[in-house]
């Protein structure tokens, strides 16, 4: 995925191509805040949807309910799911935000090939509150400010260019601009050893959590907490994430950042 991030360092604003969408409701000026009970009800309803029978077996490993509760996502939210892989989280987020909310599943222009299988599969599910977007230019953005930007096991790939840190800086600024005041930025990724910085992003597909925190805060975000539900102290960070000895069991960090109101 090295070349797919090259254009993220550019600054021109170019609209994305919406491949499947229903117009979301009029957005709020600032990000919403949900009660724990409201969030939990929405998450439970989304996870128990019979249409998710094919994916439910992965919920325990991913600690799905706990991670979503930590993110604070709830009914009516507008959410960006950046580089959504096979659409596992997109489908759940669609259920959590409900008819009053909206989910933007976004791939960067140079990552269009990764959307080729996922987009038809998600379109077949008729998620009326979801837009599937392959950006036609360098900017990662939705058509409106959102409550939450969410990216899972992809942040380390943003650094995989010769520009490295500069590319991360540009990406984090884009996320900051995409969010409403008070909005949330959640980063989940494979942890690398303390002090390793960006050294393992292309070889092991890992990143030093401290480096992530420093980069995101530098963009203007406030660090708002972390969850340990995906941590694995038995992972010594030496193996790549696809190594059979650790695949599916990596030590992962879950960070939450807030855009100041």
ABEGO torsion letter per residue (X at the ends): XAAAAAAAABABBBBBBBABBBBBBBBBABBBBBBAAAAAAAAAAAAABAAAAAAAAAAAAAGAAAAAAAAGBBBGBBBBBBGAEAGAAAAAAAAAAEAABBBBBBBBAAAAAAAAAAAAAAAAAGBAABBBBBBABABBBBABBBABBBBBGAAAAAABBAAEAAAAAAAAAAAAAABBBGBBBBBBBBBBBBGAEAAAAAAAGBBBAAAAAAAAAAAGBBBAEBBAAABBAABAGABBAABAAABGABBBBBBBBBBBX
